[in-house]
Amino acid sequence: GGGIGTRGPGETQLETDRRHILRRISLLKREMERISTRRARTREQRSSREIATVAVVGYTNSGKSTIVNLLCDAEIEAEDRLFMTLDPTARRLVTEHGLSLILVDTVGFIRDLPRHLLDAFAATLEEVSEADYIMQITDISDPDYEQQIKIVEQQLVKLGSAAKPRLHILNKTDQALDDKWKVLLHQKQDGDQNTIAASAIEGDGMEDVREALCRLAERNAVEFSLVIPYEDAGLVNYIQERGVVDKLSYAEEGIFMSGRIPVSMSGPLKLYL
């Protein structure tokens, strides 16, 4: 008799293969639904804490996971494989001032992504639509990088995310075939659109990337100037641990403080603002 998963009586090899494929597709669909549900719950939690999120997007194998690892000292698996990142992996980036951003590493885009794949990867693409900012990674050592930039742009337009503030990282500069890519550095540069040349493997430009992300974190912080009564002096430690203190002095009426703190952490200050 045939065991579980083996060929049944009269079943051809083709029919057996088809049955296994259909079972695998069903399992993958259930897994993606589970991921989508979990990610939606995680997004709700992040939103309730008002932590700004950055969706890390780019053509597949452009170096997204490697860059997130470097920035966050994380351990997302970085491997040269199509769709290596299926479940978007979120990592917290903490600036030297203690402000936070969430970097969400997403599935790599490919040209003419088939509709059924778009459905399958909806859980990952949702992160792009929900993010506050976009960090786009381009592998400029790839001979087809210009076309890949167009593909990513098309996907962002489809997701309604093309107009979001964006940081464009031109990665693998150490492996570039020529200097033509440098024209991209002269694109429109302002508070919402910035381009940085980098090499994640060599570490070149990564400090510039970190500083640009820190400026995004500053955007999500609220400035404060307040006097805290001495009976509520514990709030001073709270602010020092979570925000950036520019001034601190002691007076008869209380403790004077000014600086910046993430919107998500500003609740306890509202009584004195």
SULSUL-V333572 format. One record per residue. N is the residue number from 0. RES is the residue in three letters. NEAR is the number of other ideal C-beta (glycine too) atoms within 8 Angstrom. Layout:
N,RES,NEAR ; N,RES,NEAR
This chain:
0,GLY,2 ; 1,GLY,6 ; 2,GLY,5 ; 3,ILE,3 ; 4,GLY,4 ; 5,THR,7 ; 6,ARG,6 ; 7,GLY,7 ; 8,PRO,4 ; 9,GLY,3 ; 10,GLU,8 ; 11,THR,5 ; 12,GLN,6 ; 13,LEU,6 ; 14,GLU,8 ; 15,THR,12 ; 16,ASP,8 ; 17,ARG,8 ; 18,ARG,9 ; 19,HIS,9 ; 20,ILE,8 ; 21,LEU,8 ; 22,ARG,8 ; 23,ARG,8 ; 24,ILE,8 ; 25,SER,8 ; 26,LEU,8 ; 27,LEU,9 ; 28,LYS,9 ; 29,ARG,8 ; 30,GLU,8 ; 31,MET,13 ; 32,GLU,9 ; 33,ARG,8 ; 34,ILE,11 ; 35,SER,11 ; 36,THR,8 ; 37,ARG,8 ; 38,ARG,13 ; 39,ALA,9 ; 40,ARG,8 ; 41,THR,9 ; 42,ARG,12 ; 43,GLU,8 ; 44,GLN,8 ; 45,ARG,11 ; 46,SER,7 ; 47,SER,6 ; 48,ARG,7 ; 49,GLU,9 ; 50,ILE,12 ; 51,ALA,12 ; 52,THR,16 ; 53,VAL,17 ; 54,ALA,14 ; 55,VAL,13 ; 56,VAL,14 ; 57,GLY,15 ; 58,TYR,13 ; 59,THR,11 ; 60,ASN,10 ; 61,SER,13 ; 62,GLY,13 ; 63,LYS,14 ; 64,SER,14 ; 65,THR,10 ; 66,ILE,16 ; 67,VAL,15 ; 68,ASN,12 ; 69,LEU,10 ; 70,LEU,13 ; 71,CYS,10 ; 72,ASP,5 ; 73,ALA,8 ; 74,GLU,4 ; 75,ILE,11 ; 76,GLU,6 ; 77,ALA,8 ; 78,GLU,6 ; 79,ASP,4 ; 80,ARG,6 ; 81,LEU,7 ; 82,PHE,9 ; 83,MET,13 ; 84,THR,14 ; 85,LEU,9 ; 86,ASP,8 ; 87,PRO,12 ; 88,THR,11 ; 89,ALA,11 ; 90,ARG,12 ; 91,ARG,10 ; 92,LEU,14 ; 93,VAL,6 ; 94,THR,12 ; 95,GLU,4 ; 96,HIS,8 ; 97,GLY,10 ; 98,LEU,15 ; 99,SER,11 ; 100,LEU,15 ; 101,ILE,13 ; 102,LEU,16 ; 103,VAL,13 ; 104,ASP,13 ; 105,THR,14 ; 106,VAL,11 ; 107,GLY,14 ; 108,PHE,11 ; 109,ILE,9 ; 110,ARG,5 ; 111,ASP,4 ; 112,LEU,9 ; 113,PRO,6 ; 114,ARG,5 ; 115,HIS,6 ; 116,LEU,8 ; 117,LEU,10 ; 118,ASP,7 ; 119,ALA,9 ; 120,PHE,13 ; 121,ALA,10 ; 122,ALA,12 ; 123,THR,12 ; 124,LEU,12 ; 125,GLU,12 ; 126,GLU,14 ; 127,VAL,13 ; 128,SER,9 ; 129,GLU,8 ; 130,ALA,13 ; 131,ASP,8 ; 132,TYR,13 ; 133,ILE,14 ; 134,MET,13 ; 135,GLN,11 ; 136,ILE,13 ; 137,THR,15 ; 138,ASP,14 ; 139,ILE,12 ; 140,SER,9 ; 141,ASP,9 ; 142,PRO,4 ; 143,ASP,6 ; 144,TYR,12 ; 145,GLU,6 ; 146,GLN,8 ; 147,GLN,14 ; 148,ILE,9 ; 149,LYS,8 ; 150,ILE,12 ; 151,VAL,14 ; 152,GLU,9 ; 153,GLN,8 ; 154,GLN,11 ; 155,LEU,12 ; 156,VAL,8 ; 157,LYS,6 ; 158,LEU,10 ; 159,GLY,6 ; 160,SER,11 ; 161,ALA,8 ; 162,ALA,3 ; 163,LYS,9 ; 164,PRO,10 ; 165,ARG,11 ; 166,LEU,16 ; 167,HIS,12 ; 168,ILE,14 ; 169,LEU,13 ; 170,ASN,14 ; 171,LYS,12 ; 172,THR,14 ; 173,ASP,8 ; 174,GLN,7 ; 175,ALA,10 ; 176,LEU,5 ; 177,ASP,5 ; 178,ASP,5 ; 179,LYS,5 ; 180,TRP,11 ; 181,LYS,8 ; 182,VAL,6 ; 183,LEU,10 ; 184,LEU,8 ; 185,HIS,5 ; 186,GLN,8 ; 187,LYS,4 ; 188,GLN,6 ; 189,ASP,6 ; 190,GLY,3 ; 191,ASP,5 ; 192,GLN,10 ; 193,ASN,9 ; 194,THR,12 ; 195,ILE,12 ; 196,ALA,9 ; 197,ALA,14 ; 198,SER,12 ; 199,ALA,12 ; 200,ILE,7 ; 201,GLU,6 ; 202,GLY,7 ; 203,ASP,9 ; 204,GLY,11 ; 205,MET,12 ; 206,GLU,6 ; 207,ASP,9 ; 208,VAL,14 ; 209,ARG,10 ; 210,GLU,8 ; 211,ALA,11 ; 212,LEU,16 ; 213,CYS,12 ; 214,ARG,8 ; 215,LEU,14 ; 216,ALA,15 ; 217,GLU,10 ; 218,ARG,7 ; 219,ASN,13 ; 220,ALA,13 ; 221,VAL,8 ; 222,GLU,7 ; 223,PHE,14 ; 224,SER,6 ; 225,LEU,10 ; 226,VAL,10 ; 227,ILE,12 ; 228,PRO,8 ; 229,TYR,7 ; 230,GLU,4 ; 231,ASP,7 ; 232,ALA,9 ; 233,GLY,6 ; 234,LEU,11 ; 235,VAL,11 ; 236,ASN,7 ; 237,TYR,9 ; 238,ILE,14 ; 239,GLN,8 ; 240,GLU,6 ; 241,ARG,9 ; 242,GLY,15 ; 243,VAL,10 ; 244,VAL,10 ; 245,ASP,6 ; 246,LYS,8 ; 247,LEU,7 ; 248,SER,6 ; 249,TYR,4 ; 250,ALA,8 ; 251,GLU,2 ; 252,GLU,5 ; 253,GLY,8 ; 254,ILE,12 ; 255,PHE,12 ; 256,MET,14 ; 257,SER,10 ; 258,GLY,12 ; 259,ARG,12 ; 260,ILE,14 ; 261,PRO,15 ; 262,VAL,9 ; 263,SER,7 ; 264,MET,9 ; 265,SER,11 ; 266,GLY,5 ; 267,PRO,8 ; 268,LEU,12 ; 269,LYS,7 ; 270,LEU,5 ; 271,TYR,8 ; 272,LEU,6
